[in-house]
Each structure stands twice: as C-alpha cells, then as structure tokens.
Amino acid sequence: MTDGPEAGPVPGPVPTPGADPETTPGPETSPGPETPRAAAGPAREDLSAQDRFSAGGAAGATMGEGRIHVEPRDAILDAALMHVAFDGWSTATLIGAARDADVPLHEARALFPRGGVDLALAFHRRGDDRMADRLAAERLDDLRFRDRIARAVRIRLELVPDREAVRRAATLFALPVHAGDGARAVWQTADRIWTELGDTSTDANWYTKRATLSGVYGATLLFWLGDDSPGQRDTWDFLERRIDEVMKIETFKAQTRKNPVLKVLFAGPNWAMSRVKPPRRGPLPGRWPGSRAPQGAAPGSAAPGGRR
C-alpha cells in the first residue's frame, strides 16, 4: 500500500535540480561525488609546482614566480664541456651539447651561428663576466695598482672550470682563419680588467694599457696551460715577472717626462698621442672617425673614433 504515493517523492530530488534541500536526504545529495574532484585540484597544482622547479623542463622556462630558469645559451655551454675534450670546439660539440641540454638544434644554431667558434667565444665571455663579478666582491683598495692587475689576471684563470676547454680554444684560435677572433677575445679580457679596476684613460694610454695587458695575459695563459706545479705557483711567479717588465716601461716614461732634453724632443709625439681618443663602444680597439654611431648611442654623443 506504500508503493505509489510515498515512493515517488524519495528519488525525486536526486535527478531534479530544483528540489528543496530541506526535503532531500543528506546521503542522496551531490557533495559526496564532489569531494574527489575538490581533492584533485591541489594534486594538479603540486604537479605544476614540480614542473616549475624543473630546470630542464619546458614549464620551468615559461611558468610563474619561483621557477628555476636556465638560459638556453648557458645550458648549452655547460653541456658542451663534456664534449670539448673529445671533439674540440666544433659543430659536433654544439650538436651534442644541444641534445644534452634539451635545446632544439635550430635554436642552438641561431645562438651560435658559426658553430664551435661562437661557442668558444661565448665560453670566454662568460669567464670574463664571472671575473668581473668576483672583482666587484673583492677588497682591492689596499693593494697597489700593479697588484690589482695581477689579482685580476689570477682570478680570471682560477675561475676556468676546465683547463682542457681552454687548451682546445687556444688550438682553435691559433688557426689563421680564427686568429682575429682569438686576438679580439684577449683584448676584450684586458679591457674588461682595466674597466673593472676603474681605468679613466681618455688618450692613447687607453690603448697602450690594454695592449700591454693583452700581452701579459696571453703569455700567462699559455704558461698556465702547461703548468703542473702545486697550486700553479710557477704561473703566478711568471705573472709577477711579466708585470715587473711592464712597470719598467712606465718607469722609463716617467724618466722621459722629467728629463728636460727628452721632454722637448718628445713634445710633438706626446701632443699627437694626447689627441688619440678611446672608442665609445664596440669590441675593436677603434674605428675610423666619422663612422656610423653604434646602435643605441645617445644623440649627440661622440662617434666611435672619438669625434664629437
């Protein structure tokens, strides 16, 4: 006798969205099925967080705050050190490093268009950047300037992560076709050292300082590559001797300025050298006056040759 009028209202609230909540029994309502879906949300967020903190994953390079982001250039350079000892700074090294760093090959070729040469130059520039960071943290005010130079060269060599990588780079840049790139890299290192140490030269001294330091750094680098002494002690002694030789040149210049005869004799050349100006921008020691200003230079600034 209860199957008709009383059985209908009981299942009614389950399929009917508009049913009165007060008349619907608790176990028959929808919160039960919703509970697993609510718990699934944090699980997906946790997985996303793991992806964000993955250094090599695509999510780590694109997602929100707190992620670990590794630049493709740095990732390729780090991976290249495992291949340089076997393949040198070559296209094979670039391909293997791109594969190990999970960087698409077309992107790696865009970052390093000339293959191993650009890869070696990027490795050298990164060493210069790390040297500059270390110099900024050093307390050098109490040192003589010659000792600051020696300290900077020593830091530059001590920060090299793999001596074999430098040896392979020296072999590469010894080739005539790449000799210009190697000379430019050494010059840029010398320029970076003088700049970080606060050089304010505005005449020919800008060039002579970097030229002499390039010679000191290049000779010390080659000596360091073959030095097996404990702590490279022989290299640092070699560096001190080279700087002593450069200081002899500075001593001779000072004596020339004090000598009344030589002072008159060199008055013309000294005046001409004082008219030489350092370049405003650019990786090379200078450009012809009147050449096009470098991109990004402020209007009205001096041209790369020093002309206003």
Stockholm file with secondary structure:
# STOCKHOLM 1.0

chainA/1-308         MTDGPEAGPVPGPVPTPGADPETTPGPETSPGPETPRAAAGPAREDLSAQDRFSAGGAAGATMGEGRIHVEPRDAILDAALMHVAFDGWSTATLIGAARDADVPLHEARALFPRGGVDLALAFHRRGDDRMADRLAAERLDDLRFRDRIARAVRIRLELVPDREAVRRAATLFALPVHAGDGARAVWQTADRIWTELGDTSTDANWYTKRATLSGVYGATLLFWLGDDSPGQRDTWDFLERRIDEVMKIETFKAQTRKNPVLKVLFAGPNWAMSRVKPPRRGPLPGRWPGSRAPQGAAPGSAAPGGRR
#=GR chainA/1-308 SS CCSSTTTTTTTTTTTCTTCCGGGSCGGGSTHHHHHHHHHHHHHHHHHHHHHHTCSSSHHHHHSCTTCCCCCHHHHHHHHHHHHHHHHCSSHHHHHHHHHHTTCCHHHHHHHSTTTHHHHHHHHHHHHHHHHHHHHHHSCCTTSCHHHHHHHHHHHHHHTCSCHHHHHHHHHHHTSGGGHHHHHHHHHHHHHHHHHHTTCCCCSTHHHHHHHHHHHHHHHHHHHHHTCCSGGGHHHHHHHHHHHHHHHHHHHHHHHHHHCHHHHHHTHHHHHHHHTCCCCSSSSSSCCCTTCCCCTTCCTTCCCTTSCC
#=GC SS_cons         CCSSTTTTTTTTTTTCTTCCGGGSCGGGSTHHHHHHHHHHHHHHHHHHHHHHTCSSSHHHHHSCTTCCCCCHHHHHHHHHHHHHHHHCSSHHHHHHHHHHTTCCHHHHHHHSTTTHHHHHHHHHHHHHHHHHHHHHHSCCTTSCHHHHHHHHHHHHHHTCSCHHHHHHHHHHHTSGGGHHHHHHHHHHHHHHHHHHTTCCCCSTHHHHHHHHHHHHHHHHHHHHHTCCSGGGHHHHHHHHHHHHHHHHHHHHHHHHHHCHHHHHHTHHHHHHHHTCCCCSSSSSSCCCTTCCCCTTCCTTCCCTTSCC
//
